[in-house]
Amino acid sequence: MTDAQLDNAIVRHTQSASRWKVVCFSALLVAALSAASMGVAMHQTTASAAAPSASATATMQPQAQPSVSPSPTPTITPAPTLAQVVPAAFANLSQLDGSSPLAAAGVKLNEMQRSQLMERIEDFRAQGYQASFVVVDMRTGAAIASYGGTPMYTASAIKAPYIVSLAQTGAVDVNAVATSATADAAGLNQLITQTLRFSDNDMYEALYKRFGAAPTMQWLDGTGAGTGLNGYYGDVTAIDMARMWVNSYEYLFGAPADAADAPGRAWLAQQMRGSLNSSIAAVHGENEVVASKAGWIYGEGNLYAYNDAGIVIPVGATRLAEQPQGYVLAMLTNACARDDLLTALAQTVDSAMRAA
């Protein structure tokens, strides 16, 4: 090899070596950069495993409970007092459809109540009798009626409301009568007792001859009654008979226990318990308070009636002026001697009132 060829070979070798250095350096640089990238990625992956992402953290952490506003304290509506129930009762009685087979005011009857009450009324009609009734819930003043606007002969059922009217209007001094404080009071005591307990017509007529109808008509003023007394007895509607007993409830059981006439009122109410032939009393136990008066006539003067009306107060009810309980019921029929029909009606009414 000549010197020139040797020099050219050295130059080519040097150039080739330089190129390989560049290649090797570039390869090393790429490898280093790749390793660095992989390290960063591995660091990020490890960090992700050690510390979940924000979205994962939000999922894994306990959910924040929604803010719940405290429920408002329920408003307890106080039960109406008797002073509120009585005018409500008179208003509801005025709203009743007196010609309807079954009407209600202040309450909605369910299908079972409606069916059972209608069945009892149909029992009368199926056997050729006429019947009407009105019941007033003394807790609320709500009223239910069947043919409640039909005038019917009262017979002796009018006697108790008449006597209450004498006491409440002051026509008689009920305290004096209760204790027979004077000879006159003792005489009135006998008249009232015999009239209420045994339906004595002579005793009642003696009272009526002395006091007349004026106290009763005064007593009914403001109740909305459209019928009252017509002579000793007369025709009234079941709606107006119910008005009389709502008035009687308020007088007998609604005045304060320490009122001046309290002894007389208690005595008068007692005379109406266990009233002769009372279908209402027949369906209630001795511990319930039932103040009632039945009435009947079997054809004298071509008049026919078998009636009953009164007050029912459940066992243990007290402070009736503040928390009135029970109900008033008036049943007017011409089903003479059919106490089975009246008793069945009274029982069905009682069941409906207990379910109300």
KOLLOSE-31223 format. One record per residue: x, y, z of N, C-alpha, C in turn. Coordinates in steps of 0.001 Angstrom, whole numbers, plus 500000, padded with zeros to 6 digits. Atoms other than C-alpha are relative to their C-alpha. Last residue first. Layout:
XYZXYZXYZ...
This chain:
499729498670500569383258507844563292501297500570500561499018500114501082383328504122564094500393501355499435498748500483499423381650504585567472501096499908498948499403498907499242378980506733565850501316499575500635499502498981500930378221504129563189500696501131500753498813500551500654377962501378565796500618501016499046498908500005499016375586503516567868501288499467499378499549498619499837373421504189564828501181500058500959499237499678501216373247500459564126500524501425500050498729500721499955372229499714567722500872500344498800499152499368498977369549502428567760501373499339500058499555498714500529368132501109564479500937500698500984499034500281501062368029497537565789500537501289499401498767500438499358366365498748568997501079499712498965499319498827499439363780500699567022501321499624500654499528499154501098362902497687564881500747501219500534498897500691500667362722495308567835500575500841498871498753499591499366360661497870569778501198499291499379498877500650500670357917497253567294501322500500500582499587501220499303354999498029569625501160499273499329500484500273498649353646500633567228500441498627500495499909501457499880355807501275564170499608499573501411501366500423499686354655504869563593499925498489500151500588501010500876358202506200563801498515499820500338501450499830500043360318509027565244499419499015498989500633500947500914363911508358566279498489500170500108501461499885500020366005511161567821499456499041498954500738500784500986369631510581568795498503500227500164501438499830499822372116512869570542499313499222498891500850499516501084375755511850570726498558500155500465501296500619500202378699510992572912499204500632498874499951501372500500381511513203574115498576499521499724501295500680500190382091516883574854500180498641499337499761501122500919385590517802576037498700499221499790498725499808500688385566521208577770500234498939498930499990498631500516381875521302578772501272500273499203500623499957501325381875517518578997499923501417499439499683498635500443384329517505581886499443500230498583500156498954498990383915513755582226500328501345499366499910498638500531383469510738579955499716501003501115498809499270499576384187507511581838500136501415499478499471500265498661381729505312579986501233500859500259499234501224499742380288506871576862500525499917501421498654499555499628377524509517576802500818498772500387499127501118499640374240508824574993501398500548500259498571499722499978371526511506574906500738498732500402499221499748498809367844511166574085501474500211499743498991498957500234365047510272571755500773500227501285499029499927498914362549507442571350501029501063499642498867499089500127359425507022569305500976499827501164499066500700499112356609504566568656501348500694499817498607499568499851353658506405567201500759499040500887499091501127499837350147505876565933501438500524500092498596499609499962347268508327566164500856498761500300499419500362501295343708507502565121501463500466499887500136498809500827342456509322568224500570499807498606500943499069499395343842506426570215499966501287499177501231499831500767345627504199567708498970500900500631500390501152500822348491502688569637498640500187499339501459499968500019350420505611571136499528498989498969500743500957500811354081505631572068498492500266500124501398499595500113356812507852573469499258499054499079500759500630501080360337507178574685498571500542499990501445500073499750362422509512576802499322499422498772500891500122501157366197509465577130498544500026500430501146499209499555369202510152579333499036500070498822501049499869501009371730507407578698498833500740500643501061499069499633374983507590580648499027500098498830500137498877500919377051504492580057498859500892500479498955499015499722377896502361583057499992501169499028500361499153498861374570500525582903501030501086500266499733500532498679375292499189579452499677500999501098498812499480499313373672500409576280500116499417501403498793500481500696371315498841573736501286500492500659499929501453500062368181499024575894501285499491499367499422500520498759368730502680576806500222498495499915498626499504499933368155503673573183500684499443501242499171500873500838365085501460572915501454500430500032498996499312500817363534503318575840500851498990499243500103500352501418360397501502577003501020500709499105500871501098500401360358503239580416499941499857498480501358499584500351363283505569581048499208498825499426500870501163499857366294503884582618498561500325499691499247501240500186368003507238583075499087498806500266500150500456501384365820510304582551500781498722499724501389500430500210365272510986586257499769499474498589500174501329499419369057511068586715498590499471499767499427500979500926369364514000584319499790498581500507500882500082501167366987516007586494500511498979498993501229500721499634368921515236589687499093499809498779499622501401499823372222516268588116498775499158500354499768500572501326370644519498586865500357498523500100501285500191500665369230520266590306500163499378498623500727501117499370372537519714592045498674499714499307499405501305500281374366521867589446499259498853500695501067500976500215371963524830589715500526498590499740500989499989498911374442527180591356498934498922499828501063499034500259377258526244589012498917499858501067500209499157498815380129524320590604498940501072499769500442500832498878380004521471588095499718500835501248498963500369499028380205523967585257499431499232501187499728498923499049377347523854582724501055499550501000499003499040500447377611521413579854500334501112500965498628500471499837375942518265581110501069501045499683499828501040498993372257519004581691501461499684500302500473499610498675371992522341579914500350498960501057499243498835499528374173521615576891499583500385501419498624500416499710372737518132576470500776501178500600500041500711498721369193519491576715501394499533500427500206498998498944369818522025573953500043499341501376498719499277499955371209519226571785499932501082501069499084500797499190368118517247572809501417500561499996500405499961498591365741519933571625500985499237500879499646498671499464367619520352568352499673500068501491498556500017499731367350516576567801500464501348500539499844500781498764363577516835568154501477499916500377500290499111498874363729519613565571500040499273501336498960498965499930365543517393563082499738500921501176498861500573499273363245514472563901501130501008500111499074500763500842360365516674562824501104499405500870498699499353500178357607517705565180500807499148499024499108500576501004353896516967565414501305500796499960499844499376501304351838517726568503500980499263499100499062500819500768352060516920572218500270500662498643499175500831499131350303518841574966501105499272499220500742500667498955349070521525572623500949499154500834501331499665500486351083522196569549499018499304500931501157500623499372354642522271570827498715500492499353499863500080498552357575523058568597498820499267500591501188500564499368358248523077564904500246499919501496501169499535500745360651525199562879498703499463500553501131500925500030363615524929565215498823500617499257500392500264501382366533527139564239498819499077499885499524501321500393368083526912567710499715499699498535498583499982500347367849530636568387500553498660499595499616498814500754364528530456570230501513500004499758499609500368501364363915526871571325500454501199499164498828500874499930363923527751575026500510499639498612498874499130499636361469530599574487501307499223499958499764499186501188359128528196572656501143500993500253499364500816501035359510525702575482500310500829498762498595500274499670358869528256578215500720499196498910499113498844500117355755529540576380501454499692500384498965500229501017354086526153575870501051501102499958500285499762501410351975526132579031501208499760499094498945499187500628353284526440582594499777500269498509499433498946499138350437525257584848500942500921499228501070499056499645348330523314582363500549501151500830500276499180501173351491521743580950498907501031500314498891499066500232352655520514584338499663500968498860500030499046498891349269518986585119501118501029499855501035499018500315349202517441581655499866501034501120499505499094501046352523515757582384498969501086499692498989499147499379351266514308585637500543501012498991500692499065499111348131512980583959500984500976500644500623498929500773350123511460581121499323501029500886501362499781499507352445509433583347499371501210499292500768499400501084355483508588581258498533500221500384501089500918500342356836506290583972499067500547498922499694501406499753360252507726584761498925499062499449498785500478500657359971511144583158500207498497500174500061499756501443356362512052583965501194499373499305500957500940500579356375510436587400499902500160498482499491501370499859359551512262588403499071498997499321498878500199500931358384515605587025500501498562500043500486499906501375354986515565588726501112499664498999500791501181500307356430514301592004499500500025498556499099501151500029359157516926592114499232498742499613499375500012501322356597519578591215500966498835499844501035500376500953354605518676594310500551499938498579500213501432499823357735518750596437498935499491499038498891500685500656358602522166595014499841498485500114500226499875501443355155523449596008501096499255499227501134500861500338355543522070599524499740500049498496501270499447499543358982523627599762498892499028499616499716499002498968362562522393599494498732500626500583501339499797499436361566519247597622500059501016501140499931500260498556365320518656597182498640500117500684499194501197499760365264518330593391499996499615501469500789501177500367362399520820593097500765498726500341501053500149498993364321523473595019499160498758499720499366500401498734367374522960592871498949499758501080499653501415500047365275522966589670500702499528501265498714499977499294363556526255590457500467498555500153499973500702498712360798526060587846501398500138500581501421500112499670360059528511585025499814499214501299500278499523498661363766529268585184498527499983500359500526498635500092364270529028581426499689500586501374498972499111500538366553526020581892499515501438499883498860499802499101364248524157584256500962501047499463500484499359498770361000524574582330501162500316500933500255498587500314362802523832579035499485500748501229498710499306500022364195520631580523499782501482499724499595499789498612360618519599581371501360500688500075500887499013499386359461520106577788500447500312501426499601498648500405362494518302576408499124501085500623498701499642499409361607515308578597500478501362499530500098499637498583357899515240577723501338500420500612499825498560499808358188515407573938500146500380501473498585499655500172358791511667573585500263501484500215499353499580498753355329511140575098501470500337499867500439500761498824353559511139571720500820500484501211498975500218498976355670513044569214499617498957501036500630499788498702353511512755566119500965499615501109500541501238499430355721512991563063499386500328501369500675499863498696356681515909560817499368498678500430501395500443500045359058514790558025499353500170501370500901498848500064362257516870557919498529499648499964500011499217498762364565514123559162499070501183499995501332499372500025363719511731556337499806500898501219500800500707500996366927509940557334498584500537500096501456500092499923369422512146559106499446499091498918500449500964501007373093512473559966498500499851500165501353500553499903374636515396561878499703499078498823500410500624501259378142516658562664498645499319500188501195499328500522378330518849565799499531499437498675499705499102501120381920517791566489498819500836499543498576499659500006382148515787569695500300501075498967499738498882499100378382515915570187501479500278500196498754500326499303377810513775567092500374501194500878499043498894499960374194514480566178501201499564500828498981500167498974371828511685565134500995501144499868498899499033500089368558512199563291500962499686501133499095499851498867365907509569562618501002501104499691498965498990500242362850508966560502500917500027501213498985499763498971360419506082560196500930501120499567499259498786500321357216505208558382500984500265501135499888498927499020355926501675558613500759501195499441501108499061500083354639499210556023500035501151500982501120500525499224356831496245556829498865501014500133500378501294500556359358496929554085498801499406500730500826499784501184359366500556555167499546498685499381501296499400499652360599499797558656499081500037498780500708500983499183363329497396557543498623500522500402500787500841500901364250499903554817499253498906500754501161499208500417365347502332557519499095499176499091500897499894498848367590499664559045498749500805499638500645501300499784369084498768555656499023500069501160501084500115500967369780502427554918499248498676500183501069499100499583371794502687558126498803499915499051500632500533498795373820499591557275498847500880500470500760501207500306374542500647553697499249499486501226501170499634500809375565504193554619499114498773499751500932499272499151377868503030557399498714500314499243500557500948499040379468500436555120498979500683500904500995500847500649379882502887552239499354499022500980499399500980500886381611505524554338498917499055499492500211501397499648379650508483555623500772499092499058500188500811501199381117511939555180499887498542500414499338501308499963380664514326558110499706499287498687498848499956499108379691517954558715500747498694500104499403498665500007376228517492557258501120500021501022498991499709498976374738514127556326500497501424499836499265498755500235371699512876554452500979500227501137498820499930499138370034509475554142500820501225499618499929501251499241366571508775552744501218499951500924499108501028500532366477512473551814499929498719500828500790500952500776363470514687552562500827498822499488500996500688499193365053516639555403499164498989499261501113500179500926368156517537553433498954499144500712500427501338500396370386518573556291498850500053499001499522500336501343371863522071556297499517498638499505500675499143500982369830523377559253500382499646498568501393500446500066370958520424561367499216500819498977500040501226500803374538521312560493498579499464499875499730499643501397374084524881561752499923498772499100501194499329500527372434523708564976500185500370498528501071500994500137375260521242565563498742500636499426499680500787501192377921523875564894498918498960499740500391499239501201376165526160567385500342499273498703501453499781500048376366523360569990499589500868498812500711501097500652379899522220569207498520500316499828499780499939501445381614525529569975499180498944499254500483498683500439380225525970573505500208500200498500501444500111500199380740522229573953499407501324499525500741500040498744384446522721573439498511499897499694500924498898499699386139521868570180499328499811501355501371500440500242389100519497570244499051501136500367500760500429498821392401521356570167498590499583499618501224499215499941394240521364566863499191499537501201501068500781499376397710520025567423498783500904500132500945499146499299400107521622564988498871499147500533501396500050500445402869519231564100499109500882500856500780500580498915406365520500564911498542499981499592500676499035499131408002521228561599499196499279501065501431499961500280410281518509560347499336501002500925500823500695499005413936519428560777498529500142499665500611499037499092415552520499557538499147499255501006501429500250499810417687517783556078499461500999501004500509499177498914421090518680554653498490499826500089500710498792500418422193515838552499499466500742501207501442500134499811424733513515554092499303501283499560500497498959499103428194513770552572498479499866500112500800498969500651429129510492551001499524501009501041501421500039499629431856508633552809499258501154499346500243499368498716435165508745550821498507499917500324499677500884498896435682506194548091499678500611501351500872501169499975433858508040545358500228499162501241501358499544499683435428511426546047499051498828500101500043499640498592438801509779546207498599500420500393500053501239499229438218508114542851499900500296501473501325500590500202437322511470541291499861498714500788501011499224499285440329513166542868498631499375499850500333498721500637442630510463541698498886500680500765500975500016501087443692507795544089499743501394499479500923498897499726446886508259546158499005500070498861499889499604498585449098505207546463498996501068500357500437501104499156447948503644543197500014500385501469501441500169500161448126506988541397499489498882500874500663498933499246451556507683542870498496499858499898499880500313498580452756504333541652499289501023500847500871501143499729451394505045538200500020499639501457501383499532500001452944508535538199499045498855500314500221499176498802456296507203539301498557500456500090500115500897498862456108504468536687499764500767501276501293500686500091455352507053534021499804499080501179501062499035499647458215509255535174498649499326500008499926499742498557460543506287535184498921500957500454500595501131499308459401505240531746500020500191501495501457499934500204460102508714530413499306498876500736500521498913499163463574508715531981498487500083499891500001500452498603464295505325530527499428501046500923501092500984499840463234506515527109499914499522501433501283499260499983465415509629527415498817499052500190500092499272498723468389507520528415498675500734500114500275500960498933467802505107525566499828500691501336501405500433500141467487507971523091499639499037501121500871498885499609470719509517524384498534499606499931499965499869498537472537506199524255499070501098500489500740501139499435471397505676520702499956500053501510501442499764500213472447509183519753499170498875500601500427498956499060475847508660521358498503500243499881500051500564498638476229505368519579499516501019501017501133500951499913475282506901516247499871499464501409501273499213500017477522509912516766498820499086500166500110499301498701480381507677517857498698500775500079500460500974499003479749505455514860499876500632501389501442500266500223479985508463512509499464499009501040500776498816499532483241509567514124498507499748499851500044500031498529484650506063513720499178501143500569500944501064499606483704506055510064499868499917501524501370499515500266485382509437509517498954498965500453500297498938499018488551508250511240498582500490499825500230500638498704488582505073509226499608501015501075501324500663500030488103506976505969499688499332501339501063498953499989490987509354506875498625499348500037500073499428498629493237506445507830498872501019500088500658500995499131492417504670504552499855500515501421501474500005500317493227507806502537499260498993500897500600498755499453496600508197504305498502500022499743500074500128498542497447504574503611499368501212500626501145500885499706496526504947499965499832499838501495501257499261500302498780507977499679498791499143500337500263499039498916501632506178501447498692500744499771499187498772500088501395503327499055499677500902501142500882498825500000500000500000500000500911501213500000
